[in-house]
Amino acid sequence: MDFLKPHYDTEGPFGLPMKDAQALALQAIIKTLPQPAEPKFVTLDKAPSELLPGERADVFWISTEDVDRDNEIVVARGMDDSHFKLNPIVTLQHCYSLPPVGKSVWRKRIKDGELAGIKAKTQYPKRPDSWKDTDWPPDTTFALIQAGLLIGKSIGFLPTKSHAPTDDEIKKDAALQSVRRIIDEWLLLEYACVYIPCQQNAVVEAVSKGVRIPDDILELFKIRKAWTELPVMPFTTWTEIENSITRKVAAFDFTSLAQQAIADGIDRAKGRV
């Protein structure tokens, strides 16, 4: 795998670039698990994100306890981020040949009403003076997040303890009938900001507002460059349409119209029209 040496030492288990200390520790953990031990990757599309005023940072969900596409539940309190915190960098689209776009400051179990899961804070560093290329990936990433184009978060983790829902658990929660596996404990390996394919016009509109997407990132997202060179198609929300209709209706003088209609009717009856 192609990766940047300043940020990773070696290609570790599962083909993931990592530091030597991470690789050794992960190998030791894998030996204690039933084989074959395989990582799991989960993407949250349209992950709720909080942009922090005055900071190049956001806070967002990287995992929730909702049933995922594999009919599995990942228990938030079972997260072990000891592996990840040894090199807590955030990639773009899980691409290791680009510089990391952010650094994970913290990862916490959060319960917000009915929603429970893991939230993480990511900082997007400013361009260092030593960076000579035209484009600085964290700048592009943060701009895309602000524009609402980079709305996905993807994590890779290794399940270390799991079970199928028991009869007692299903009796207490009928929704578990469709669940194949509950992952009780897991080791966080990585997380990334990911692009979820969206409407062409959203890409065009973001570019029109000054968001520059370098060619290598367009290629990474599988976005045709021609999309960014098209004119922006205007979009009117349903609320704007309703407000416009209301204003036009309010502008009508219905009394005058009614009086005129009556007068015209009388004239017709008298044979004047």
N, C-alpha and C positions, 0 to 999 in steps of 0.2 A: 504493500500500500504506500502511496505517495503521501508523505507528511513533512512538516517543517521541523527540522532538528532543534531550533531554539526552544520549542515548546514541548517536545516529546523526545524520549530517549530511544524507544524501541517499539516494535510491533508486538503487542502483548497478546494474551489469550483472546480468542474470537476475532482476531485480526484488527483489534483496536489499538491505535497508537497511545502510548502512555509513558509515564516515568518508570525507571527501572524498579523503584521501590513498590510502585503500584503493581507491576507485573508479577513480582515475587510474591506479594501478599495475595493477589488474586489467584495465582496458581495453587497456593496453599489452601485457600478456601474451596476451590473447585475439587480438590482431592477428597474433601470430606463429604461431598454431595453425591447423591445417586446419579449414575451416568446413564445417558449423556446429559450433562448439565448445559443448558442453552440459555443465552440471554433473551430477553423479551424487549420489544420496542413498541412504545405507545405514543401516538400523536394526539394532542388536544387541538382541534381546529377551533378558531375563534376563541382562544383562551382568554378569559376576562383579564384585562391588564390595567394597572394603575400607573400612569406616568407621574413621576414625582417632580413637582415644580422646583426649579432651581438646580436640579440634578440631571445628569445624563444617565438616568436609571429608571427601571420599572420594577413592579412587583406583580407576579402573575402565578396562576396555577400551573404546575408541571405534572400533577397527577391528582385524580379524584377517586373517590370510592364508588363511583358509578360503575355499572356493569359495562365492560368494554366489548369490542367487536369479536373477541374470542370467547365471549361469555365467561369472563373472569373478573374477579374483584381484587384490587390491590389495596390492602389495608395500610392506611397512612402511618399509623403508629409503628408499623413494622419496618420503616425505612432505616437503613444503615448507610450513612453517607461518608463513612470513614475512608473508603477508597477514593471517592470523588474529591474530598477536601484536600487530598495530597496535591492536586493540580486542578483547582476549581475553575477551569476555563469553559467558556460557552462558544460553541462553533456556529457557523451558518450552514444550515442544510447538512449537518454532519460531514462537512468538507474539511479535511485536515491539511489540505494543500494550501489553504488560505490562512492568513493570520486569524487567531481567535477574535471574535467580534465583541466579546464581553467577559466579565469576571463575575462569578456567582459569589455574592457577599454572604448570604445565608439561605438556608432551606428549613422550613418549619411546618409542622402539622398544624392546620388551621381548620376550625369548624365555623362555618358561616350559615346559620339557619340549618336547612336540611343538607347543605353541601359540606362535605368533609374531604380533606385531601392535603396535598403538600403545595405550599406556596414558596416561591423563591424570589430573591431580589438580585437583579443583574445590573451591573454598572458597565457602561459603554465608554471606554477610555478615549481621551482626546488624542489627536494625532501628535506623536512625538516629533521633535525637531529633526531627529535622525532619519525619519521616514521620507524618502525621496520620490516615491511613486506619486502619480497624480491623485489616485484614489486611495482613501483610507477606509477599509471595510467596516469598522465600527461606525463611522460617520454615515455610510450608506444604510447600514442596518438600522440605526436609531431613527434616521429620517423615514425609512419605510414603516417602522413601527408607529411613529407619530402620524403618518399618513393613513394608517389603518390597513396597509397592504401586507405586512408581515404579522399575521395573526395566529400562527401556529407555534406550539411548543412541543418538542419531541424528546422523550427520554429513553435511554437504554439502561436496563437493570437486569440483575441476575436473581431470580427467585431462589431463596435458600430454605424456605419452609412453606408448605402449602397443604391444603386438604380439600376434599370434596365436601360440600355442605351436608351436614348430618340430618337425620330425620327430625331431631329436636329443633335444629336451626330453621329448617323449612317450615315446621309447624308455627314457629314464632314469626317467620317472615316468608309469606308465600312467594314473594318475588324471587327467592333463592332457588325455586324449582328449575329455572332456566339457567342457573349458574353452574358452570362445569367445574370451576376451581376457585378457591379463595386463597390468595397469596398472602400468608400471614407475615412473612419476613422476607426482605429483599435488599440487595446491595445496589446502590445507585452507581452506575458506571459513567454516564455522560448525559448532558442535555444540550439541546440545540434550538436556535430560532429557525423555524422552517416556513417556507412559502406554501400556502394552500392555493392551488389554481383558482383564479377568480375571473370575473368578467373582464374582457379585453378593455372595456371603457374605463374601468377603475385604474388600470395601469396607465392608460393614456392621460387620465385626469391628474394623477399624482405627478407624472412627468411635467404636465403643463403648469403645475404649481411650483416647479423648481426642484423636484426630487430627481436627481441624476442617478441612473442605474448603470454602472459600468458594464461593458460587454461581457466580461467573465462571469458576472453575477447574473446577467440575463441568461447566459448559457446554462449556468447552474440551476436556475429556476425553470429552464426550458420555456422561456418567453421569447417569442420572435422579436428581433430588433425593430422590425417594421411596425409593430404595435405602438412603439413609443414615438413614431413619426407621423401618426395619424392625427387629424384634427379631433378636438374634443367634441363629442356629441352632447348637446345640452340635455339635462335630465330634470324634470319637474316632479316634485313629490306630490302625492295625493292630497296632502294638507294644503299645499300651495294652490292646487286646482280648486279645492273646495272654497278656499278663501277668496279666490278670484271670482268664482260664481256668486258667492255671497255679496261681494262688493258690487257686481254688475246688477244683481237683482235689487239691491238696496237703492241703486241709482234710478230705478224706474219710478215714474210718477203715476202710480196706478189710478189715482183719482182722476187725473187729467185724461188718461187713456180711456177710462170708463165713460167720462162725460163726452169725449169725442166720439166714442162708439155709439152712444145713445143719440147724439146729434146726427151722426151719419145715418142711423136707422130711421130717424124721423124724416130726414131729407129724402131718403129712398121711398118712404111711404107716401110722401107728398109728390113724388115724381120729379124731384129736383136733381136726382142723380141718374 
